[in-house]
Amino acid sequence: MDREELERTPEGIEKRRFCYVMYRFGEERFVIISSSRSRHMDRLIALQHLIGNTCCKIRLKVYHEELATEWRGGFGLPTRGYIEVSGPERISDIEWIELDPIVVTYIGRLVPPKVTVVIDEIILGLNNEGIEYKTVKGSIRVYGQQLR
């Protein structure tokens, strides 16, 4: 299957489980990976799809850093064992990932922004994938232990 054929059939790609769609800052790319994915990689990919579908922001906290990263529009999986929000980090170093359920869509200068709360969609998606979470100060927090 060549690249053009991959780009035309994203549903078929998901069913074959040998590649996935990577959402990063609003762009969509197809990436081929091996067929032997772990359950943890499946959870990361499901989380990636959830963020892409709900347009929520994400940030993460690494064990050796005091502060979490800035809120971003998505994350990437540049290579096996790494996640990238504002820079590449080892997945084993992730303390938690937070999702912001309040989506602000800027329409224009004269029109007020549209504010949407997508907490129900996020919780439904996490429950469907069996990902445990906690609500912390209005954000959805997924702890890193289940992503390793």
Disulfide bonds with the S-S distance in Angstrom:
none
